[in-house]
Each structure stands twice: as C-alpha cells, then as structure tokens.
Amino acid sequence: MGGIRVNQSGRIEISPRGNKEKELSRDMQLLLLLNHIQQMELQLEKKYGENFAETLAAEYLDEETYQRLMEIQDQDERRTKIALALKEGIENGTIDLNKLDDPKIREWIDARSEQENHISIQAQIQSKTGFENSSQENAFIENTEKSDANFFKAIL
C-alpha cells in the first residue's frame, strides 16, 4: 500500500503509489483545465469569430512576433503561443491591460498560460530534469499542487 513512510534514519519517503496518486491528480487537473479552455474558446469564437486569437495578436503584438506566430500551423499550439505572447506583453507593460476590455480574454490568456505551465511541469517531473534527489522532486510536486489548487479554486 502506498503512502508516506519514515525509515529508520528518520528520512521521509513517499512510496510509488503516493506519487501515482499525485500524478493522476495532476492529470485530472490538466483535463479540467483543457475542458475549461475549450469552453472559453467556444464562447470567444461566438463573440469574436473563429480567428479571435489571431485578431488579438494582430492588434496587440509587434509585426515580427505576429508573423512568427502565424507560421505555426496547429491552431491549438498557435493559440497557446499567442496567449503566452500577450501575457508577456501585459507583464512587461507593452500591452495595456485596460485595453483588453473583455475579462474573458484575460481569463483565456491566463488559462492558456497555466496550461503551458502545467504541461512543462509534468514534463520536468517525468524526465526528472533538474532534480538532484527525490526530496527536491517531492517539494517541487507539493509546491505545484498548491499552485494548481489555487488556480482551480479561482476558475471553479
């Protein structure tokens, strides 16, 4: 049976089943997030048209960034990269958040950014890149779960 164990040296170990449950939880959170994004995008498409993301990119991003993003053939990947570029512009001040008058657009930008972050974290955990030992990995997982929990409280 999985769970937390304390060995004779006093070191806490998390058994594989405990990690498997965390992995399943992260996977479920990602599925919920993807479903939420899909619903938001359907609403935005109804309001602004199928190319709403591309229109936002044309309006708010510089020409070079816009052209680079338009070269991405996969619509889902292109939308993610557009949202990330818009978020970066908001964070560095090149895009005025007040000009994005629809709160659903900001919510979409944040959700797409969270999707990319979630996928990146899963890839790091699976490959264990950048982790020197299991205690660092477990601390990273716990921090990620707290972040995910706060995000899902906000959207649900």
Phi and psi in degrees as a GROMACS rama.xvg file:
@    title "Ramachandran Plot"
@    xaxis  label "Phi"
@    yaxis  label "Psi"
@TYPE xy
-81.4298  168.954  GLY-2
145.624  -162.967  GLY-3
-96.7028  135.138  ILE-4
-128.582  150.254  ARG-5
-112.622  118.758  VAL-6
-81.0637  178.192  ASN-7
-62.4213  -26.8254  GLN-8
-80.0603  -4.97575  SER-9
91.6906  0.449544  GLY-10
-77.4182  133.534  ARG-11
-85.2348  132.065  ILE-12
-123.874  141.187  GLU-13
-106.814  123.357  ILE-14
-73.533  162.789  SER-15
-55.5509  -36.4149  PRO-16
-63.68  -39.4977  ARG-17
-60.8956  -42.1962  GLY-18
-67.2347  -36.115  ASN-19
-63.5193  -40.304  LYS-20
-64.4229  -39.6387  GLU-21
-63.8848  -41.1084  LYS-22
-62.7324  -43.7704  GLU-23
-63.1083  -38.3069  LEU-24
-63.4997  -44.6143  SER-25
-63.2036  -40.53  ARG-26
-62.7246  -41.9953  ASP-27
-65.6844  -40.5233  MET-28
-62.5584  -40.0066  GLN-29
-64.8136  -41.8132  LEU-30
-61.6727  -42.2131  LEU-31
-62.399  -42.3224  LEU-32
-62.8291  -45.1799  LEU-33
-62.4099  -39.3776  LEU-34
-64.7059  -41.7334  ASN-35
-61.922  -42.8862  HIS-36
-62.7  -44.0497  ILE-37
-59.8423  -43.2337  GLN-38
-65.3494  -42.3591  GLN-39
-60.9595  -43.8236  MET-40
-66.9276  -34.896  GLU-41
-62.5527  -41.9169  LEU-42
-64.8863  -43.4332  GLN-43
-66.8334  -36.6243  LEU-44
-63.878  -40.9766  GLU-45
-63.1018  -38.9942  LYS-46
-80.88  -41.6973  LYS-47
-116.625  -5.87201  TYR-48
101.114  163.276  GLY-49
-59.7341  -30.7572  GLU-50
-97.4213  33.7666  ASN-51
-57.4094  -40.7963  PHE-52
-66.6977  -42.5827  ALA-53
-64.8918  -37.0413  GLU-54
-64.6165  -42.6024  THR-55
-61.3083  -42.8665  LEU-56
-61.4338  -44.3188  ALA-57
-63.5127  -35.8946  ALA-58
-78.7583  -36.8726  GLU-59
-111.049  -15.9103  TYR-60
-104.038  155.881  LEU-61
-69.1919  160.816  ASP-62
-58.3247  -42.8257  GLU-63
-63.1574  -45.9798  GLU-64
-64.1531  -43.8075  THR-65
-57.7701  -48.2405  TYR-66
-62.5784  -41.5495  GLN-67
-62.1944  -42.4611  ARG-68
-69.1992  -34.0296  LEU-69
-70.8621  -15.6944  MET-70
-75.4962  -14.9249  GLU-71
-73.9768  119.285  ILE-72
-75.4872  -40.8217  GLN-73
-72.3749  120.411  ASP-74
-61.6381  -40.8394  GLN-75
-63.6392  -46.5885  ASP-76
-63.7444  -41.3468  GLU-77
-62.3115  -43.2454  ARG-78
-62.5531  -40.4868  ARG-79
-62.0287  -46.8663  THR-80
-66.0642  -35.6083  LYS-81
-63.8273  -46.716  ILE-82
-60.4536  -41.1619  ALA-83
-64.7231  -40.2645  LEU-84
-66.5466  -39.9837  ALA-85
-64.8867  -42.9629  LEU-86
-61.4903  -42.5821  LYS-87
-61.3309  -41.9022  GLU-88
-63.8824  -38.1827  GLY-89
-65.8193  -44.7451  ILE-90
-67.6017  -35.8039  GLU-91
-92.7331  1.36054  ASN-92
87.8347  2.93494  GLY-93
-79.1694  -16.2055  THR-94
-120.329  126.332  ILE-95
-80.8791  117.19  ASP-96
-58.152  -31.7649  LEU-97
-66.1601  -22.9192  ASN-98
-74.8515  -21.4678  LYS-99
-83.5601  83.8831  LEU-100
-72.4961  -17.0971  ASP-101
-96.9002  114.903  ASP-102
-60.8312  -22.7707  PRO-103
-67.1751  -29.8229  LYS-104
-68.4593  -45.5797  ILE-105
-62.6877  -41.0654  ARG-106
-61.0747  -41.3365  GLU-107
-64.0847  -44.0277  TRP-108
-58.9421  -46.5108  ILE-109
-64.8104  -40.6895  ASP-110
-66.7788  -42.725  ALA-111
-64.6482  -37.7637  ARG-112
-65.0764  -42.8908  SER-113
-63.5826  -37.7052  GLU-114
-59.6762  -48.288  GLN-115
-63.207  -41.4017  GLU-116
-62.8209  -44.6175  ASN-117
-62.0841  -45.3884  HIS-118
-65.1821  -40.7582  ILE-119
-62.5481  -42.9625  SER-120
-64.0207  -43.1899  ILE-121
-61.0797  -40.9746  GLN-122
-63.9704  -41.0596  ALA-123
-63.3633  -43.0983  GLN-124
-65.6503  -44.1739  ILE-125
-63.9439  -40.127  GLN-126
-89.3137  -11.7504  SER-127
57.2382  27.1453  LYS-128
-67.3929  130.715  THR-129
84.9431  1.11774  GLY-130
-106.766  126.965  PHE-131
-83.691  -30.7248  GLU-132
-154.435  171.937  ASN-133
-66.6631  -27.7461  SER-134
-67.7658  -36.2578  SER-135
-65.8083  -41.7124  GLN-136
-62.5209  -45.2497  GLU-137
-64.359  -38.7946  ASN-138
-63.5528  -41.1527  ALA-139
-62.9344  -44.2674  PHE-140
-61.4809  -45.7241  ILE-141
-61.8735  -41.9437  GLU-142
-63.4159  -41.6155  ASN-143
-62.982  -42.7612  THR-144
-63.9044  -37.859  GLU-145
-63.7648  -43.2  LYS-146
-62.7333  -45.245  SER-147
-62.5885  -42.127  ASP-148
-61.397  -43.3335  ALA-149
-63.584  -40.0513  ASN-150
-63.169  -46.5594  PHE-151
-71.19  -27.6519  PHE-152
-63.2158  -37.4594  LYS-153
-70.3275  -36.6126  ALA-154
-92.6264  -17.2311  ILE-155
